[in-house]
Amino acid sequence: MKRCGICSETFEDSAEYSDDAKAGEWLAEEVWQDAGTLCPKCLEIRTKLVMMYCHEYNT
């Protein structure tokens, strides 16, 4: 079990991730360098926020 770096909820790293969470993993790895520290829910939220506000990543 890991603890999320944003919301502090515990999560299993082996959980199945949605497509939005997978995109969030890419952002965590390539943009914010915090891969492996966020829960699937926060990864999904990050993805949605980036799609709305960071148009440079919407290509």
Summary of the structure (lengths in Angstrom):
residues: 59
radius of gyration: 11.0
end to end distance: 34.0
largest distance: 34.0
contacts: 149
relative contact order: 0.22
helix: 49%
strand: 7%
